[in-house]
Amino acid sequence: MAYEAQFYPGATSVAENRRKHMSGKVEKLREISDDDLTIILGHRVPGTDYPSTHPPLAEMGEPECSIREMVEPTDGAKAGDRIRYVQFVDSMYNAPSTPYFRSYNAAINFRGVDPGTLSGRQVVEARERDMEELAKFQLETEMTCPALANLRGASVHGHSLRLQEDGVMFDMLERVRLENGTIIVQKDQVGRPIDKKVDLGKPMSDEEAAKRTTIYRVDNVPYREDKEVLEWVHRVFEQRTMYGYKPAVQE
């Protein structure tokens, strides 16, 4: 019987959502065009070619290498794309995802990516078209609520602040706003005004956000109620600390 990855323990909705984010089996909630994605990322003008740092691999005439023969290059690597980034910020107030689970999703489901995980933001660097594939996936699916998660390449603060009266996460650069019930992007991820406003759709209701979140909170799904998660966290901590991460060694 083929092995099926388990990804994460636990019986609560938060544990199930974490498994979904890690496996990549998430629901698509919205559609974002390639041009709109390019606009809000802010790395190049929509419709222009991808700038490159070297010729396409097929034209470089590289020497024989068994590793290169075994590993299929990504589309971005094949074309010689430059490295670019996307950076997400997720509110602590029941945003669907968190920096760690965005990184898990990237590292497990995408190739040629370099995720960076911080307390209040998550960045992925990759060849430009490969980065855009990941950014589009995470923006279009249940991993993102447009009111509770933003692209922020600069002045990222706001994830731990109380939500604004309209339910939108605070952003000192005001990259997004709530307008007629939908979230409108008016600046790119580093805060430069954009000519065409991008509509990301309706934000999640409080109830939907609480149902889809990967965050344990005492006012929603308390961490201590997920007994299997606690059991495995204790097990990993103990074995890593006392036995040098050797599962075969027992007390």
C-alpha positions in Angstrom: 0.0 0.0 0.0 1.4 3.4 -1.0 2.3 5.7 1.9 0.0 8.7 2.5 1.6 11.7 4.1 -0.2 12.7 7.4 1.4 16.2 7.6 -0.1 17.2 11.0 -1.8 15.6 14.0 -5.0 16.8 15.7 -8.7 16.4 15.5 -9.8 20.1 15.6 -10.8 22.4 12.6 -7.4 24.2 13.1 -5.5 20.9 12.8 -7.5 20.0 9.7 -6.8 23.4 8.1 -3.1 23.0 8.8 -3.1 19.7 7.0 -4.9 21.2 4.0 -2.4 24.1 3.8 0.6 21.7 4.0 -0.8 19.3 1.5 -1.9 22.0 -1.0 -5.5 20.5 -1.0 -7.2 23.9 -0.5 -10.4 25.4 -1.9 -10.1 28.0 -4.6 -12.2 31.1 -3.6 -11.4 33.8 -6.2 -9.8 34.5 -9.6 -6.9 36.9 -10.0 -5.8 37.6 -13.6 -2.1 37.4 -14.4 -2.0 41.2 -15.1 -3.6 42.0 -11.8 -1.1 39.8 -10.0 1.8 41.5 -11.8 0.4 44.9 -10.8 0.2 44.2 -7.1 3.5 42.4 -7.0 5.2 45.5 -8.6 8.2 43.8 -10.0 7.5 44.5 -13.7 5.0 46.2 -16.1 2.1 43.9 -17.0 2.5 42.3 -20.5 6.3 42.8 -20.6 8.8 39.9 -20.9 10.4 38.4 -17.8 13.8 40.0 -17.4 16.6 37.4 -17.2 19.9 36.9 -15.6 21.3 34.3 -18.0 20.3 32.8 -21.4 17.8 30.0 -21.5 19.4 26.8 -20.3 18.8 25.1 -23.7 21.1 27.7 -25.2 23.9 27.6 -22.6 25.6 24.4 -23.6 26.4 23.3 -20.1 28.7 20.4 -19.5 27.3 17.0 -18.7 26.1 16.5 -15.1 24.2 13.5 -13.7 22.4 15.7 -11.2 21.1 18.1 -13.9 19.9 15.1 -15.8 18.0 13.8 -12.8 16.5 17.1 -11.7 14.0 18.8 -14.1 14.6 22.6 -13.9 11.6 24.8 -13.2 10.1 27.0 -15.9 11.8 30.0 -14.4 15.2 28.4 -14.3 14.8 27.1 -17.9 14.1 30.6 -19.1 16.9 32.3 -17.0 14.5 34.4 -15.0 15.8 36.8 -12.3 15.0 36.1 -8.6 12.1 38.0 -7.2 10.0 37.8 -4.0 6.5 37.8 -2.7 5.8 38.6 1.0 2.6 37.9 2.9 1.4 39.4 6.2 -1.4 37.5 8.1 -3.4 39.0 10.9 -3.3 37.2 14.3 -7.1 37.7 14.4 -8.1 34.4 12.7 -6.4 35.0 9.3 -6.6 31.7 7.4 -2.8 31.1 7.3 0.3 32.0 9.2 3.9 32.5 8.2 4.9 28.9 9.1 2.1 27.3 7.1 2.7 29.5 4.1 6.3 28.3 4.2 5.2 24.6 4.6 2.9 25.0 1.7 5.6 26.5 -0.5 8.3 24.0 0.5 6.1 20.9 0.1 4.2 21.8 -3.0 6.5 24.0 -5.1 10.0 23.5 -6.5 12.8 26.0 -6.6 11.4 28.2 -3.9 13.2 29.7 -0.9 10.7 30.4 1.9 11.6 32.7 4.9 9.5 32.5 8.0 9.3 35.4 10.5 6.9 36.1 13.4 4.8 38.6 11.4 5.5 38.0 7.8 6.5 35.3 5.3 8.7 35.8 2.2 9.3 33.5 -0.7 12.2 34.1 -3.2 12.2 32.2 -6.5 12.7 32.7 -10.2 10.1 35.3 -11.2 7.5 33.1 -13.0 7.9 30.4 -10.4 7.3 32.9 -7.6 4.2 34.2 -9.4 2.8 30.7 -9.6 3.0 30.3 -5.9 1.7 33.8 -5.2 -1.3 33.2 -7.4 -2.1 29.9 -5.7 -1.9 31.3 -2.2 -3.9 34.5 -3.1 -6.7 32.7 -4.9 -7.4 29.9 -2.4 -8.7 29.7 1.1 -5.2 30.4 2.4 -5.9 34.1 2.1 -8.7 36.4 3.2 -8.1 39.8 1.5 -9.1 41.7 4.6 -6.9 39.6 7.0 -3.8 39.0 4.8 -1.9 41.4 2.4 1.1 41.5 0.2 3.6 43.8 2.0 7.2 44.1 0.8 7.9 47.1 3.1 6.4 48.5 6.3 4.9 45.2 7.1 3.7 45.9 10.6 0.0 45.4 11.5 -0.4 41.6 12.0 -0.7 41.8 15.8 -2.7 45.0 16.0 -6.5 45.1 16.5 -8.5 45.0 13.3 -9.9 48.4 12.1 -13.5 49.1 12.6 -14.3 47.8 9.1 -12.6 44.5 9.9 -9.5 45.1 7.8 -6.0 44.5 9.1 -4.2 47.8 9.8 -1.6 48.9 7.2 0.3 52.1 7.7 0.7 52.4 3.9 -3.0 51.7 3.2 -2.3 49.3 0.4 -5.9 48.0 0.5 -9.3 49.4 1.5 -12.8 48.1 1.9 -15.1 49.6 -0.8 -18.7 48.6 -1.3 -18.2 45.3 0.5 -15.1 44.2 -1.4 -11.3 44.6 -0.9 -9.7 47.0 -3.3 -5.9 47.0 -3.8 -4.7 50.6 -4.5 -0.9 50.2 -4.0 1.5 47.5 -4.9 3.3 45.4 -2.2 5.9 48.1 -1.4 3.3 50.9 -1.2 3.5 52.5 -4.6 0.2 53.8 -6.0 -1.1 51.7 -9.0 -3.0 53.0 -12.0 -5.5 50.2 -12.1 -7.2 49.3 -8.9 -7.4 45.5 -8.3 -10.6 43.9 -6.8 -9.8 40.9 -4.5 -13.4 40.2 -3.7 -15.4 40.0 -0.5 -13.6 39.4 2.8 -14.5 36.4 4.9 -17.1 36.8 7.6 -16.0 36.4 11.2 -17.6 33.0 11.3 -15.9 31.8 8.1 -12.5 33.1 9.2 -12.9 31.3 12.5 -13.8 28.1 10.6 -10.9 28.3 8.1 -8.1 29.6 10.3 -4.9 27.7 11.1 -4.4 29.7 14.3 -5.2 28.3 17.8 -6.9 31.0 19.9 -8.5 30.7 23.3 -11.5 32.6 21.9 -12.0 30.1 19.1 -10.2 26.7 19.2 -7.9 26.6 22.2 -4.5 24.9 21.7 -4.9 22.8 24.9 -8.1 21.2 23.5 -6.2 19.5 20.7 -4.8 16.6 22.8 -3.0 14.8 19.9 -1.2 17.9 18.9 0.0 18.5 22.5 1.1 14.8 22.7 3.2 15.1 19.6 4.7 18.5 20.4 5.8 17.0 23.8 7.2 13.9 22.1 9.2 15.8 19.6 10.5 18.2 22.2 11.5 15.4 24.5 13.3 13.3 21.9 15.0 16.3 20.3 16.2 17.5 23.7 17.1 14.3 25.5 18.0 11.9 22.7 19.4 14.0 19.9 16.3 13.3 17.7 16.8 9.5 17.7 13.2 8.0 17.7 14.6 4.5 18.4 15.9 5.6 21.8 13.3 5.4 24.6 13.4 6.1 28.3 
